[in-house]
Amino acid sequence: MAIIGKLLRNRRAAAEDLAWYRPNLGEGGVFEVTSADFDHESRLDLRHANKRAGGQDVSPALAWSGVPAQTAQQLLIVEDQDAPFGGPFVHALALLDPEVKELPSGALASDATREGVTMLRSSWGRGYMGPAPVRGHGPHRYVFQVFALTEPVVLTGGRALASAKPREVLAAARAHGRGRIDGFYERD
């Protein structure tokens, strides 16, 4: 697999394709997102990696503060900015009640039930899917983003959120504040 990673080394999603840069999600101020499990722009621990990469698929703990008043809902998305695809790979997508200001480690598991957290479909399944970059592809940036939404997400035509693709949810959301924390992971 390291050979495939080396062949794809220069093929990466563009940073500007992250949810962070969408015009409908970029309004308002920036608030702080932190983690007890990693520092901004540091390496993610192996336990946060995907099981097929030797990890445990445990989502890191997250906390945020400074969310604007009148936030109707929050959107959390975890994206791999360096995936060798046409855009970032979505590792987790969830809608959060406005009162939620932190998530403990493991809270984004597909079988986790936590009041105020609704897991949505990611690029592959539901729930947190840890990093598993192709061996030899180099370091990947994982961007944990929280958006403060002005109104609850509703899809056109009454389509159900549970079956919606991440791009549909992102297109329907409108934010008036946002925060992020980035971590790195690499498989040699």
N, C-alpha and C positions, 0 to 999 in steps of 0.2 A: 504493500500500500504506500510505502514511502516514495516509490517511483511515481505513482499517480499524483501524490501531493507535490512533488517537485515539478512535474509536468504542468500542474495547475497553479503553480506558485504566483504567477502574475495575473491570474484570473480571480477577481474579487468583486463583491458587490460594492457599489459606490456609497460612500458615507452619506451623500446627500439624499439617498433613498431611504434612510432611516425615518421612522415615524417622527422623530425629533424635528425634522426639517419640513414637514408637511405644513403648508400655509394654514390650514384649518386647525392645526394643533400648536402653532407657534405664537399665538397671541398671548399677551399678558406677561407677567414677570416670571422669574425663575426662582424656585424654592429648592431647599437642600434635601438630598436623599443620602442616607448613610447606611452602613451595614456593620454589624458586630462581627461578621464573618470575613470581611475583606475591606481594604482601603481602596479609595478611588484610584484607578489605573494600576492596581496591583494584580498579582496572579491569584486566580480562584483556586481553592483547595480541591484536591482530587475527589473528595466526597460530593462536591457540587457537579462533577462531570457525569456524563452518561454512563450507564452500566456497561455498555459495550466498549467503553474506553477505560474500564477499570474502576469507575466511580460508583456512586450510590444514587444519583439523580435526586439529591436533596437540594431544594432551592435554598439560597442563602437568606438569612434574616435581613429585612429591610425596614427602615424607619424614615419618615419625612416630616418636615415641619414648614410652616409658612404658606400653607395652601390658602388661596384666596377665599374670602367670605362668599357666600352664595354659590358654592360649588354644589352642583346637583348630583354628581356622580364622579368617580375617578376611574381612569383606565390605566392599567399596568400592562406594559409590553416588554418582553425581553427579546432582543434581536442580536443575531450574529452579523456584525457589520462586514466581516471578511469571508463570508460563505462564497464558494466559487459558483454562484448561480447568478441569475439576472437581477436579483435583489437580495436584501438581507433575509436570513432564515429566522422565522419567529419561533422561539423556544418556549414561550408562555404568553398567554393573553388572558386577562381577567378584568372584570368590572368590579369595582369596589364601592361600597356605600361611602358617603362623604365623611362619616365619623371615623373610618378606618385610617389610622396614621402609622401603623406598623404591622409587619407580618413576621412571625417567628420562623426560624429555620424549618423547612419542610412544609410550610403552609400552602404551597402551590402544587402539591401532589395531586394527581388526577382523582384519587380516592379521599382526599382531605375534605372535611366539611368544617367550614369556619363561617360563622355568621358574618354577613356583610361582604362575602367574597363569592363571586360567580365565575367559575373557570369557563373560558370559551375555547373554541377550536384554535390550535396553533398551526404551524406549517405541516405538522405531522402528529395528529392525535389531540388529546386534551390533557392539560396539566403540564407541569414543568418537565422539560426534557433538557438535561444537562449538556454541556459542551462535549462534542465528539468530532473535532476537526480531523480532516484527513491527515494521516501521518506525513510529515515532511512538508506540509503546506505553510508552515510558519505560525507565528502567534495570531490568534483571533481575538478581536475585541467584542466583548459581550456587553451590550448596553441595556441596563435596567432603567426603564423610563416610567414615570408616573405623570399622568396628565389630569389636571383639574378641569372637569367638563362643566359647561354652562347649563346643560340640560341632559337628561338621560339619553342614551343612545337608542334610536329607533330606526330600523331599516325601512327603506321605501317598500311599498306594497305589503306592509305587515309581515315581511319575512322574519322567521324566527332567528333570534340571535344565536341560539345553540348550534345551528347548522351553518352559520355564516362563515365565510372565509375571512381571515384577518384583514385583507385589503378592503372588504365591504364594511367591516366594523370601523376601521380607521377613516374611511371616507365619510361615514355618517357622524363621526364625533366632532365636537367643537370645544376647544379648550380656551381657558383664560388664565392658565398658569401651567408650569411644567417643571419637573426636576429629574435628574438622572445621576447615576453612578455607573462607572465602567470598570469591568474587570477583564483580565486576559487569561487565555488558556491556550496551551500548545501541546501537541503530541509529536514527539520526535520519531 
